[in-house]
Amino acid sequence: MSDWLARCLGGGPVIHDRRFRRYYALVPPGSAQAWCQPTVECLTEGTHLGVPRVDRTEFDERTHASYWAVRVARPGHLCTAAAVLALAMAGLGPTDEDES
């Protein structure tokens, strides 16, 4: 799943919260202002998102903590809102079961 997300999102960072079955693609500030898909949430200013430690890159059965599905490649390199929206609209890709 991580490789697939990295390809689809240009290598931008993605957090996976497996407990709540959510992926968070990190996009530039202000992206929510132009977000045009009401069925896919774009977190807005003032929202708090827990960020995993930089070394947490896989699911830990003991803690169930979120982890980096796609690590931060370099400072400032984020997913584009357009790529995230295209991925969400396609609704395609591996399922959580494919991760195991």
N, CA, C and O atoms as a printed pandas DataFrame, in Angstrom:
     atom_number atom_name residue_name chain_id  residue_number  x_coord  y_coord  z_coord
0              1         N          MET        A               1    0.821   -1.187    0.000
1              2        CA          MET        A               1    0.000    0.000    0.000
2              3         C          MET        A               1    0.869    1.256    0.000
3              4         O          MET        A               1    0.575    2.217   -0.711
4              5         N          SER        A               2    1.929    1.247    0.791
5              6        CA          SER        A               2    2.792    2.417    0.887
6              7         C          SER        A               2    3.408    2.788   -0.454
7              8         O          SER        A               2    3.428    3.961   -0.828
8              9         N          ASP        A               3    3.907    1.801   -1.173
9             10        CA          ASP        A               3    4.502    2.081   -2.488
10            11         C          ASP        A               3    3.459    2.635   -3.446
11            12         O          ASP        A               3    3.738    3.560   -4.208
12            13         N          TRP        A               4    2.268    2.074   -3.406
13            14        CA          TRP        A               4    1.191    2.516   -4.282
14            15         C          TRP        A               4    0.807    3.962   -3.966
15            16         O          TRP        A               4    0.649    4.773   -4.878
16            17         N          LEU        A               5    0.658    4.290   -2.682
17            18        CA          LEU        A               5    0.343    5.668   -2.288
18            19         C          LEU        A               5    1.453    6.620   -2.714
19            20         O          LEU        A               5    1.180    7.710   -3.215
20            21         N          ALA        A               6    2.681    6.218   -2.520
21            22        CA          ALA        A               6    3.809    7.074   -2.905
22            23         C          ALA        A               6    3.783    7.371   -4.401
23            24         O          ALA        A               6    4.034    8.502   -4.817
24            25         N          ARG        A               7    3.479    6.359   -5.208
25            26        CA          ARG        A               7    3.398    6.585   -6.662
26            27         C          ARG        A               7    2.243    7.510   -7.010
27            28         O          ARG        A               7    2.411    8.436   -7.802
28            29         N          CYS        A               8    1.074    7.272   -6.429
29            30        CA          CYS        A               8   -0.116    8.071   -6.748
30            31         C          CYS        A               8   -0.007    9.512   -6.282
31            32         O          CYS        A               8   -0.567   10.417   -6.899
32            33         N          LEU        A               9    0.718    9.720   -5.189
33            34        CA          LEU        A               9    0.761   11.046   -4.580
34            35         C          LEU        A               9    2.122   11.725   -4.729
35            36         O          LEU        A               9    2.445   12.651   -3.986
36            37         N          GLY        A              10    2.901   11.266   -5.677
37            38        CA          GLY        A              10    4.169   11.930   -5.972
38            39         C          GLY        A              10    5.181   11.891   -4.845
39            40         O          GLY        A              10    6.045   12.763   -4.747
40            41         N          GLY        A              11    5.074   10.881   -3.994
41            42        CA          GLY        A              11    6.035   10.748   -2.906
42            43         C          GLY        A              11    5.753   11.630   -1.708
43            44         O          GLY        A              11    6.559   11.686   -0.779
44            45         N          GLY        A              12    4.621   12.322   -1.712
45            46        CA          GLY        A              12    4.267   13.168   -0.574
46            47         C          GLY        A              12    3.936   12.328    0.649
47            48         O          GLY        A              12    3.523   11.176    0.515
48            49         N          PRO        A              13    4.112   12.893    1.842
49            50        CA          PRO        A              13    3.928   12.140    3.072
50            51         C          PRO        A              13    2.469   11.784    3.371
51            52         O          PRO        A              13    1.551   12.567    3.127
52            53         N          VAL        A              14    2.290   10.567    3.910
53            54        CA          VAL        A              14    0.955   10.074    4.254
54            55         C          VAL        A              14    1.039    9.373    5.606
55            56         O          VAL        A              14    1.919    8.542    5.830
56            57         N          ILE        A              15    0.116    9.715    6.502
57            58        CA          ILE        A              15    0.011    9.076    7.810
58            59         C          ILE        A              15   -1.136    8.073    7.748
59            60         O          ILE        A              15   -2.191    8.360    7.182
60            61         N          HIS        A              16   -0.923    6.894    8.334
61            62        CA          HIS        A              16   -1.991    5.893    8.404
62            63         C          HIS        A              16   -2.383    5.685    9.866
63            64         O          HIS        A              16   -1.547    5.361   10.709
64            65         N          ASP        A              17   -3.648    5.875   10.140
65            66        CA          ASP        A              17   -4.214    5.592   11.457
66            67         C          ASP        A              17   -5.087    4.361   11.287
67            68         O          ASP        A              17   -6.266    4.462   10.946
68            69         N          ARG        A              18   -4.502    3.209   11.528
69            70        CA          ARG        A              18   -5.187    1.952   11.260
70            71         C          ARG        A              18   -6.366    1.714   12.201
71            72         O          ARG        A              18   -7.335    1.049   11.837
72            73         N          ARG        A              19   -6.275    2.256   13.398
73            74        CA          ARG        A              19   -7.358    2.070   14.366
74            75         C          ARG        A              19   -8.671    2.640   13.833
75            76         O          ARG        A              19   -9.730    2.039   14.008
76            77         N          PHE        A              20   -8.597    3.802   13.183
77            78        CA          PHE        A              20   -9.800    4.435   12.645
78            79         C          PHE        A              20   -9.923    4.283   11.129
79            80         O          PHE        A              20  -10.791    4.884   10.496
80            81         N          ARG        A              21   -9.022    3.452   10.556
81            82        CA          ARG        A              21   -9.045    3.158    9.113
82            83         C          ARG        A              21   -9.015    4.434    8.276
83            84         O          ARG        A              21   -9.837    4.627    7.381
84            85         N          ARG        A              22   -8.053    5.300    8.586
85            86        CA          ARG        A              22   -7.923    6.572    7.881
86            87         C          ARG        A              22   -6.486    6.777    7.418
87            88         O          ARG        A              22   -5.526    6.367    8.070
88            89         N          TYR        A              23   -6.383    7.426    6.272
89            90        CA          TYR        A              23   -5.101    7.885    5.754
90            91         C          TYR        A              23   -5.161    9.399    5.696
91            92         O          TYR        A              23   -6.184    9.976    5.325
92            93         N          TYR        A              24   -4.059   10.040    6.064
93            94        CA          TYR        A              24   -3.965   11.496    6.027
94            95         C          TYR        A              24   -2.806   11.877    5.119
95            96         O          TYR        A              24   -1.643   11.715    5.487
96            97         N          ALA        A              25   -3.123   12.380    3.940
97            98        CA          ALA        A              25   -2.102   12.864    3.018
98            99         C          ALA        A              25   -1.833   14.327    3.379
99           100         O          ALA        A              25   -2.759   15.136    3.439
100          101         N          LEU        A              26   -0.582   14.657    3.616
101          102        CA          LEU        A              26   -0.251   16.018    4.017
102          103         C          LEU        A              26   -0.143   16.910    2.779
103          104         O          LEU        A              26    0.629   16.642    1.858
104          105         N          VAL        A              27   -0.939   17.973    2.789
105          106        CA          VAL        A              27   -1.020   18.903    1.669
106          107         C          VAL        A              27   -0.617   20.302    2.137
107          108         O          VAL        A              27   -0.571   20.552    3.342
108          109         N          PRO        A              28   -0.326   21.212    1.217
109          110        CA          PRO        A              28    0.075   22.563    1.615
110          111         C          PRO        A              28   -1.017   23.299    2.399
111          112         O          PRO        A              28   -2.205   23.042    2.204
112          113         N          PRO        A              29   -0.614   24.205    3.276
113          114        CA          PRO        A              29   -1.592   25.024    3.997
114          115         C          PRO        A              29   -2.503   25.759    3.009
115          116         O          PRO        A              29   -2.061   26.194    1.946
116          117         N          GLY        A              30   -3.751   25.888    3.368
117          118        CA          GLY        A              30   -4.712   26.592    2.525
118          119         C          GLY        A              30   -5.418   25.716    1.512
119          120         O          GLY        A              30   -6.314   26.189    0.813
120          121         N          SER        A              31   -5.037   24.446    1.412
121          122        CA          SER        A              31   -5.649   23.549    0.429
122          123         C          SER        A              31   -7.145   23.380    0.659
123          124         O          SER        A              31   -7.901   23.196   -0.295
124          125         N          ALA        A              32   -7.574   23.442    1.902
125          126        CA          ALA        A              32   -8.995   23.248    2.214
126          127         C          ALA        A              32   -9.871   24.341    1.598
127          128         O          ALA        A              32  -11.045   24.099    1.316
128          129         N          GLN        A              33   -9.325   25.526    1.389
129          130        CA          GLN        A              33  -10.105   26.639    0.828
130          131         C          GLN        A              33  -10.584   26.340   -0.587
131          132         O          GLN        A              33  -11.646   26.809   -0.999
132          133         N          ALA        A              34   -9.809   25.566   -1.327
133          134        CA          ALA        A              34  -10.178   25.256   -2.712
134          135         C          ALA        A              34  -10.711   23.836   -2.859
135          136         O          ALA        A              34  -10.963   23.383   -3.976
136          137         N          TRP        A              35  -10.885   23.129   -1.745
137          138        CA          TRP        A              35  -11.323   21.736   -1.786
138          139         C          TRP        A              35  -12.741   21.666   -2.326
139          140         O          TRP        A              35  -13.624   22.371   -1.838
140          141         N          CYS        A              36  -12.968   20.827   -3.323
141          142        CA          CYS        A              36  -14.266   20.808   -4.000
142          143         C          CYS        A              36  -14.981   19.462   -3.897
143          144         O          CYS        A              36  -15.894   19.198   -4.678
144          145         N          GLN        A              37  -14.591   18.610   -2.958
145          146        CA          GLN        A              37  -15.211   17.289   -2.829
146          147         C          GLN        A              37  -15.788   17.137   -1.423
147          148         O          GLN        A              37  -15.052   16.852   -0.478
148          149         N          PRO        A              38  -17.101   17.326   -1.281
149          150        CA          PRO        A              38  -17.695   17.263    0.055
150          151         C          PRO        A              38  -17.693   15.874    0.698
151          152         O          PRO        A              38  -17.836   15.766    1.916
152          153         N          THR        A              39  -17.533   14.814   -0.091
153          154        CA          THR        A              39  -17.556   13.469    0.496
154          155         C          THR        A              39  -16.185   13.031    1.011
155          156         O          THR        A              39  -16.069   11.988    1.654
156          157         N          VAL        A              40  -15.157   13.814    0.733
157          158        CA          VAL        A              40  -13.813   13.538    1.226
158          159         C          VAL        A              40  -13.365   14.757    2.024
159          160         O          VAL        A              40  -13.292   15.868    1.499
160          161         N          GLU        A              41  -13.070   14.533    3.289
161          162        CA          GLU        A              41  -12.752   15.640    4.182
162          163         C          GLU        A              41  -11.322   16.128    3.991
163          164         O          GLU        A              41  -10.381   15.341    3.893
164          165         N          CYS        A              42  -11.189   17.436    3.943
165          166        CA          CYS        A              42   -9.877   18.079    3.970
166          167         C          CYS        A              42   -9.824   18.848    5.281
167          168         O          CYS        A              42  -10.617   19.764    5.499
168          169         N          LEU        A              43   -8.897   18.481    6.150
169          170        CA          LEU        A              43   -8.808   19.129    7.449
170          171         C          LEU        A              43   -8.465   20.603    7.273
171          172         O          LEU        A              43   -7.668   20.969    6.409
172          173         N          THR        A              44   -9.070   21.431    8.092
173          174        CA          THR        A              44   -8.907   22.883    7.965
174          175         C          THR        A              44   -8.009   23.439    9.057
175          176         O          THR        A              44   -7.615   22.737    9.988
176          177         N          GLU        A              45   -7.703   24.698    8.918
177          178        CA          GLU        A              45   -6.896   25.403    9.901
178          179         C          GLU        A              45   -7.546   25.253   11.278
179          180         O          GLU        A              45   -8.766   25.346   11.411
180          181         N          GLY        A              46   -6.737   25.025   12.273
181          182        CA          GLY        A              46   -7.249   24.855   13.619
182          183         C          GLY        A              46   -7.518   23.408   13.991
183          184         O          GLY        A              46   -7.814   23.112   15.148
184          185         N          THR        A              47   -7.419   22.501   13.024
185          186        CA          THR        A              47   -7.583   21.076   13.299
186          187         C          THR        A              47   -6.253   20.530   13.795
187          188         O          THR        A              47   -5.193   20.888   13.281
188          189         N          HIS        A              48   -6.316   19.673   14.785
189          190        CA          HIS        A              48   -5.101   19.069   15.321
190          191         C          HIS        A              48   -5.005   17.620   14.830
191          192         O          HIS        A              48   -5.954   16.845   14.947
192          193         N          LEU        A              49   -3.860   17.283   14.288
193          194        CA          LEU        A              49   -3.606   15.938   13.791
194          195         C          LEU        A              49   -2.339   15.427   14.456
195          196         O          LEU        A              49   -1.283   16.052   14.358
196          197         N          GLY        A              50   -2.445   14.300   15.126
197          198        CA          GLY        A              50   -1.264   13.711   15.735
198          199         C          GLY        A              50   -0.316   13.213   14.658
199          200         O          GLY        A              50   -0.732   12.533   13.721
200          201         N          VAL        A              51    0.945   13.549   14.792
201          202        CA          VAL        A              51    1.956   13.157   13.808
202          203         C          VAL        A              51    2.854   12.100   14.443
203          204         O          VAL        A              51    3.376   12.301   15.540
204          205         N          PRO        A              52    3.035   10.972   13.754
205          206        CA          PRO        A              52    3.879    9.908   14.317
206          207         C          PRO        A              52    5.343   10.336   14.416
207          208         O          PRO        A              52    5.784   11.265   13.738
208          209         N          ARG        A              53    6.077    9.641   15.272
209          210        CA          ARG        A              53    7.521    9.850   15.320
210          211         C          ARG        A              53    8.085    9.552   13.932
211          212         O          ARG        A              53    7.514    8.757   13.186
212          213         N          VAL        A              54    9.184   10.178   13.591
213          214        CA          VAL        A              54    9.761    9.994   12.256
214          215         C          VAL        A              54   10.182    8.560   11.983
215          216         O          VAL        A              54   10.229    8.140   10.827
216          217         N          ASP        A              55   10.488    7.805   13.028
217          218        CA          ASP        A              55   10.941    6.428   12.830
218          219         C          ASP        A              55    9.802    5.412   12.851
219          220         O          ASP        A              55   10.044    4.217   12.685
220          221         N          ARG        A              56    8.582    5.861   13.050
221          222        CA          ARG        A              56    7.440    4.938   13.101
222          223         C          ARG        A              56    6.912    4.754   11.684
223          224         O          ARG        A              56    6.169    5.590   11.171
224          225         N          THR        A              57    7.308    3.641   11.058
225          226        CA          THR        A              57    6.961    3.408    9.654
226          227         C          THR        A              57    6.167    2.130    9.427
227          228         O          THR        A              57    5.953    1.722    8.285
228          229         N          GLU        A              58    5.734    1.505   10.504
229          230        CA          GLU        A              58    4.879    0.333   10.352
230          231         C          GLU        A              58    3.983    0.197   11.569
231          232         O          GLU        A              58    4.253    0.759   12.630
232          233         N          PHE        A              59    2.927   -0.552   11.393
233          234        CA          PHE        A              59    1.940   -0.729   12.450
234          235         C          PHE        A              59    2.532   -1.533   13.604
235          236         O          PHE        A              59    3.225   -2.527   13.391
236          237         N          ASP        A              60    2.252   -1.095   14.812
237          238        CA          ASP        A              60    2.716   -1.762   16.020
238          239         C          ASP        A              60    1.497   -2.305   16.770
239          240         O          ASP        A              60    0.689   -1.530   17.282
240          241         N          GLU        A              61    1.364   -3.614   16.835
241          242        CA          GLU        A              61    0.220   -4.264   17.488
242          243         C          GLU        A              61    0.095   -3.880   18.961
243          244         O          GLU        A              61   -1.009   -3.879   19.504
244          245         N          ARG        A              62    1.199   -3.558   19.608
245          246        CA          ARG        A              62    1.165   -3.230   21.034
246          247         C          ARG        A              62    0.560   -1.853   21.291
247          248         O          ARG        A              62   -0.204   -1.686   22.241
248          249         N          THR        A              63    0.888   -0.872   20.464
249          250        CA          THR        A              63    0.458    0.504   20.731
250          251         C          THR        A              63   -0.712    0.951   19.859
251          252         O          THR        A              63   -1.463    1.849   20.240
252          253         N          HIS        A              64   -0.871    0.333   18.700
253          254        CA          HIS        A              64   -1.895    0.724   17.728
254          255         C          HIS        A              64   -1.753    2.186   17.304
255          256         O          HIS        A              64   -2.722    2.800   16.857
256          257         N          ALA        A              65   -0.566    2.734   17.441
257          258        CA          ALA        A              65   -0.318    4.131   17.096
258          259         C          ALA        A              65   -0.274    4.315   15.583
259          260         O          ALA        A              65    0.022    3.384   14.833
260          261         N          SER        A              66   -0.574    5.533   15.156
261          262        CA          SER        A              66   -0.473    5.844   13.728
262          263         C          SER        A              66    0.996    5.788   13.308
263          264         O          SER        A              66    1.900    5.860   14.141
264          265         N          TYR        A              67    1.209    5.660   12.010
265          266        CA          TYR        A              67    2.566    5.553   11.487
266          267         C          TYR        A              67    2.626    6.164   10.095
267          268         O          TYR        A              67    1.595    6.452    9.487
268          269         N          TRP        A              68    3.832    6.356    9.603
269          270        CA          TRP        A              68    4.036    6.919    8.266
270          271         C          TRP        A              68    3.856    5.827    7.226
271          272         O          TRP        A              68    4.679    4.916    7.140
272          273         N          ALA        A              69    2.796    5.902    6.438
273          274        CA          ALA        A              69    2.632    4.997    5.299
274          275         C          ALA        A              69    3.606    5.406    4.204
275          276         O          ALA        A              69    4.176    4.559    3.516
276          277         N          VAL        A              70    3.791    6.717    4.051
277          278        CA          VAL        A              70    4.805    7.274    3.150
278          279         C          VAL        A              70    5.555    8.315    3.980
279          280         O          VAL        A              70    4.970    9.306    4.417
280          281         N          ARG        A              71    6.818    8.092    4.188
281          282        CA          ARG        A              71    7.631    8.998    5.013
282          283         C          ARG        A              71    7.841   10.341    4.338
283          284         O          ARG        A              71    7.720   10.473    3.120
284          285         N          VAL        A              72    8.153   11.324    5.149
285          286        CA          VAL        A              72    8.528   12.646    4.646
286          287         C          VAL        A              72    9.861   12.486    3.922
287          288         O          VAL        A              72   10.858   12.077    4.516
288          289         N          ALA        A              73    9.865   12.814    2.628
289          290        CA          ALA        A              73   11.083   12.647    1.822
290          291         C          ALA        A              73   12.087   13.764    2.093
291          292         O          ALA        A              73   13.290   13.524    2.200
292          293         N          ARG        A              74   11.575   14.977    2.200
293          294        CA          ARG        A              74   12.427   16.139    2.468
294          295         C          ARG        A              74   11.524   17.267    2.969
295          296         O          ARG        A              74   10.331   17.288    2.666
296          297         N          PRO        A              75   12.075   18.182    3.716
297          298        CA          PRO        A              75   11.259   19.281    4.242
298          299         C          PRO        A              75   10.536   20.033    3.125
299          300         O          PRO        A              75   11.128   20.362    2.097
300          301         N          GLY        A              76    9.263   20.295    3.341
301          302        CA          GLY        A              76    8.489   21.069    2.377
302          303         C          GLY        A              76    7.874   20.268    1.243
303          304         O          GLY        A              76    7.041   20.792    0.503
304          305         N          HIS        A              77    8.267   19.006    1.090
305          306        CA          HIS        A              77    7.702   18.179    0.019
306          307         C          HIS        A              77    6.405   17.558    0.514
307          308         O          HIS        A              77    6.418   16.663    1.359
308          309         N          LEU        A              78    5.274   18.042   -0.023
309          310        CA          LEU        A              78    3.957   17.585    0.387
310          311         C          LEU        A              78    3.197   17.016   -0.799
311          312         O          LEU        A              78    3.619   17.165   -1.945
312          313         N          CYS        A              79    2.083   16.369   -0.521
313          314        CA          CYS        A              79    1.191   15.899   -1.581
314          315         C          CYS        A              79    0.480   17.119   -2.168
315          316         O          CYS        A              79    0.226   18.088   -1.454
316          317         N          THR        A              80    0.162   17.078   -3.444
317          318        CA          THR        A              80   -0.661   18.147   -4.002
318          319         C          THR        A              80   -2.125   17.813   -3.724
319          320         O          THR        A              80   -2.524   16.649   -3.723
320          321         N          ALA        A              81   -2.904   18.846   -3.492
321          322        CA          ALA        A              81   -4.333   18.635   -3.250
322          323         C          ALA        A              81   -4.984   17.968   -4.467
323          324         O          ALA        A              81   -5.884   17.143   -4.318
324          325         N          ALA        A              82   -4.529   18.326   -5.660
325          326        CA          ALA        A              82   -5.094   17.747   -6.887
326          327         C          ALA        A              82   -4.850   16.237   -6.936
327          328         O          ALA        A              82   -5.741   15.480   -7.323
328          329         N          ALA        A              83   -3.655   15.794   -6.549
329          330        CA          ALA        A              83   -3.351   14.358   -6.564
330          331         C          ALA        A              83   -4.186   13.615   -5.519
331          332         O          ALA        A              83   -4.678   12.517   -5.781
332          333         N          VAL        A              84   -4.344   14.207   -4.347
333          334        CA          VAL        A              84   -5.154   13.575   -3.298
334          335         C          VAL        A              84   -6.610   13.487   -3.748
335          336         O          VAL        A              84   -7.259   12.457   -3.566
336          337         N          LEU        A              85   -7.106   14.543   -4.322
337          338        CA          LEU        A              85   -8.491   14.556   -4.794
338          339         C          LEU        A              85   -8.695   13.519   -5.903
339          340         O          LEU        A              85   -9.697   12.804   -5.902
340          341         N          ALA        A              86   -7.767   13.433   -6.836
341          342        CA          ALA        A              86   -7.874   12.454   -7.922
342          343         C          ALA        A              86   -7.883   11.028   -7.365
343          344         O          ALA        A              86   -8.644   10.178   -7.826
344          345         N          LEU        A              87   -7.043   10.782   -6.385
345          346        CA          LEU        A              87   -6.994    9.459   -5.762
346          347         C          LEU        A              87   -8.304    9.156   -5.040
347          348         O          LEU        A              87   -8.841    8.055   -5.159
348          349         N          ALA        A              88   -8.809   10.115   -4.304
349          350        CA          ALA        A              88  -10.068    9.916   -3.575
350          351         C          ALA        A              88  -11.234    9.702   -4.530
351          352         O          ALA        A              88  -12.108    8.875   -4.270
352          353         N          MET        A              89  -11.251   10.425   -5.606
353          354        CA          MET        A              89  -12.341   10.297   -6.580
354          355         C          MET        A              89  -12.277    8.956   -7.303
355          356         O          MET        A              89  -13.314    8.388   -7.645
356          357         N          ALA        A              90  -11.084    8.454   -7.535
357          358        CA          ALA        A              90  -10.944    7.165   -8.213
358          359         C          ALA        A              90  -11.458    6.043   -7.324
359          360         O          ALA        A              90  -12.037    5.070   -7.806
360          361         N          GLY        A              91  -11.239    6.189   -6.021
361          362        CA          GLY        A              91  -11.714    5.174   -5.087
362          363         C          GLY        A              91  -11.142    3.800   -5.356
363          364         O          GLY        A              91  -11.769    2.786   -5.050
364          365         N          LEU        A              92   -9.958    3.765   -5.926
365          366        CA          LEU        A              92   -9.333    2.499   -6.292
366          367         C          LEU        A              92   -8.106    2.259   -5.435
367          368         O          LEU        A              92   -7.566    3.180   -4.822
368          369         N          GLY        A              93   -7.683    1.029   -5.402
369          370        CA          GLY        A              93   -6.430    0.725   -4.742
370          371         C          GLY        A              93   -6.557   -0.474   -3.839
371          372         O          GLY        A              93   -7.641   -1.034   -3.675
372          373         N          PRO        A              94   -5.450   -0.865   -3.255
373          374        CA          PRO        A              94   -5.437   -2.023   -2.365
374          375         C          PRO        A              94   -6.299   -1.745   -1.123
375          376         O          PRO        A              94   -6.515   -0.591   -0.753
376          377         N          THR        A              95   -6.775   -2.793   -0.503
377          378        CA          THR        A              95   -7.543   -2.661    0.731
378          379         C          THR        A              95   -6.620   -2.880    1.916
379          380         O          THR        A              95   -5.478   -3.305    1.742
380          381         N          ASP        A              96   -7.103   -2.595    3.125
381          382        CA          ASP        A              96   -6.307   -2.828    4.337
382          383         C          ASP        A              96   -5.895   -4.286    4.433
383          384         O          ASP        A              96   -4.812   -4.583    4.938
384          385         N          GLU        A              97   -6.728   -5.199    3.964
385          386        CA          GLU        A              97   -6.400   -6.612    4.030
386          387         C          GLU        A              97   -5.180   -6.938    3.178
387          388         O          GLU        A              97   -4.454   -7.890    3.463
388          389         N          ASP        A              98   -4.952   -6.130    2.112
389          390        CA          ASP        A              98   -3.804   -6.375    1.249
390          391         C          ASP        A              98   -2.491   -6.026    1.936
391          392         O          ASP        A              98   -1.430   -6.465    1.493
392          393         N          GLU        A              99   -2.546   -5.237    3.017
393          394        CA          GLU        A              99   -1.353   -4.823    3.719
394          395         C          GLU        A              99   -0.709   -5.960    4.475
395          396         O          GLU        A              99    0.512   -5.996    4.626
396          397         N          SER        A             100   -1.509   -6.880    4.946
397          398        CA          SER        A             100   -0.989   -7.946    5.814
398          399         C          SER        A             100   -0.064   -8.883    5.082
399          400         O          SER        A             100    0.453   -9.829    5.676
